[in-house]
Amino acid sequence: MRYYATSFLIVMLAIFASPSPLTESSVMKETSFAEQSAQAEEVSLTKAKALQLSQEFINKLQTKTDSQYRVKDYSSKSELIKDVRHVASKQMASDYVNGLFEEKKGKLYVVPADLPPWVEKGQNFELKKLSESSYHLVQHNKSDLYGEYSITLGFEKVNSHWVITFASIS
């Protein structure tokens, strides 16, 4: 009887002293080095990740079109916005898609115009940490079309993923 009482007491202490309830998924869960690295990268925004997100964003807006500027890979603004939201906030995605695309007769078209100034790959930029979940990328550029300009991109951590929340050109 004494053995059973001691065993019961040990089990109860293990259950109630645990910081979180023991579940099948929390017991003996191992993570690979790659998983740990990916999780660590999401903790703070790196310059490489910021550049990657900015390039993914602009690349998604440079969609394939036919000779009439009809977009080949998307049929509506909402479909394109949904795809762009993987790297940008809903507001940011909506603002850019609504400004660069139009829908006509159930099809999506690019409004013929130059893309706005953007982060130039291969050029220096500064990544400023504002908080654990907020950063600004700042880059100074010069182009024939826009002259000298500075671009600031805002990054926020949303649902454990980094997204672009705004772009400011001055």
C-alpha positions, 0 to 999 in steps of 0.5 A, a space after each residue: 500500500 505504501 508503494 502505491 501511495 508513493 507512486 501516486 504522489 510522484 505522478 500527481 507532483 509531475 502533473 501539477 508541477 509541470 509548467 504546462 500539461 503533459 500532452 503527447 505532442 509535448 513529451 519527447 518532442 525533438 526538433 531538427 537543427 533546421 527547424 530550430 534555425 528557422 524558428 530563431 530567424 523568425 524571432 528577429 528580422 535579419 537584413 537578408 530576410 528583410 531584403 527577401 521580403 521586399 524582393 518577393 513583394 515587388 516580384 509578385 506585382 511584376 506579373 506575366 501579362 499578354 500583349 493587352 496587359 491582361 494578367 496571366 496568373 491571376 484573374 482578380 485583384 482579390 486573388 492577387 492580394 491574397 498571394 501578396 499577403 504572404 509578404 505584406 499586410 492586407 492594407 499594404 497589399 490592397 493599396 499596391 494592387 488597387 493602384 497598379 491593377 484594374 479589373 475589366 469584364 472579369 479579367 485582371 489587367 495591369 495599368 500601364 505605368 512604371 512601378 514605384 521606386 523600390 528597394 534596390 538589390 545590391 545597394 546598401 541599406 540600414 535595418 533599424 530595430 524599433 521593437 522586438 516586433 517592428 523594424 524599418 528598412 531605410 535605403 537611399 537611391 538614385 535613378 534616372 526615372 526618380 532622381 534621388 530618393 529614400 525608401 523606408 519599409 515598415 516590417 511587423 511580426 504578425 502571427 509569427 511571420 514578418 510582413 511589410 506594413 508600409 512603404 514611404 518614399 521621400 
